[in-house]
């Protein structure tokens, strides 16, 4: 359950960073948003592997 909450929080952070990147046209904020998305994908893969039992 904790992993799911962390995943959802990370999605919200990624959305916030994307909005900030659009508003400010900041390249570093775009990179931060991409990093947050990548971490979210990594968490999703880790959960899928754990649930799949592999």
C-alpha positions in Angstrom: 0.0 0.0 0.0 2.9 2.4 0.8 4.3 1.8 -2.7 1.0 2.7 -4.3 0.8 5.9 -2.3 4.4 6.8 -3.2 3.6 6.1 -6.9 0.5 8.3 -6.8 2.4 11.1 -5.0 5.2 10.9 -7.6 2.6 11.2 -10.4 1.3 14.4 -8.8 4.8 15.7 -8.5 5.5 15.0 -12.1 2.3 16.8 -13.1 3.2 19.8 -11.0 6.7 19.9 -12.5 5.3 19.7 -16.0 3.0 22.6 -15.3 5.8 24.6 -13.9 8.0 23.8 -16.9 5.2 25.0 -19.3 4.6 28.2 -17.3 8.3 29.1 -16.8 9.7 27.6 -20.1 12.5 26.2 -17.9 14.6 23.5 -19.5 15.8 22.3 -16.0 12.2 21.9 -14.9 11.4 19.8 -18.0 14.3 17.6 -17.0 13.0 17.3 -13.5 9.5 16.4 -14.8 11.1 13.7 -17.1 13.0 12.4 -14.1 9.9 12.2 -12.0 8.1 10.3 -14.8 11.0 7.9 -15.1 11.0 7.2 -11.4 7.3 6.5 -11.6 7.8 4.0 -14.4 10.6 2.3 -12.5 8.3 2.0 -9.4 5.5 0.6 -11.6 7.9 -2.0 -13.1 9.2 -3.0 -9.7 5.7 -3.5 -8.4 4.7 -5.5 -11.5 7.8 -7.8 -11.1 7.0 -8.3 -7.4 3.4 -9.1 -8.0 4.3 -11.3 -11.0 6.5 -13.3 -8.7 9.5 -13.3 -11.1 
